[in-house]
Each structure stands twice: as C-alpha cells, then as structure tokens.
Amino acid sequence: MTGSGGRSKDAVEEVRRVRTAISAEFGHDLKAYVEYLRESQKNRRKAKPAKRRAASKVAEARAPYARRKRKRAT
C-alpha cells in the first residue's frame, strides 16, 4: 500500500470492519443482502425526484472546474 502507511492501513481496517458488520446484519447471507439492495434501489426510484436547478445555475456551479479549451496554433 502506498501513502503514509498508517492512514492507508486504518482505511483498510475500517472497510473490513464495516464489511463484516454488514455481513453479520444479513446473517452472512449474500442473497439476502443483494435482495435488500435491489429493494432499496426500487424504493429510491419511486421517490419523488428533487427539483431541477436552472441550467444557468448548473453552469455557474461547474464553472470553476470546467476545463479550458486550448487554442490550436495555426
């Protein structure tokens, strides 16, 4: 692993703890967990969508991160 050693190891340890907790919550039954995820996804699709922002607001929000187009030398 790369990085500053301890932090990456801590992150891996946390992922493993969470994975074990989720597995235990569903009785270590992968099929039950997948069914839960599918039902959750269906419920999210049925939920009322959030109001859309005006296109100009979206463009303003993205402006600082937009890539600049380079002019080609002619």
Secondary structure, 3 states (H helix, E strand, C coil): CCCCCHHHHHHHHHHHHHHHHHHHHCCCCHHHHHHHHHHHHHHHHHCCCCCCCCHHHHHHHHHHHCCCCCCCCC
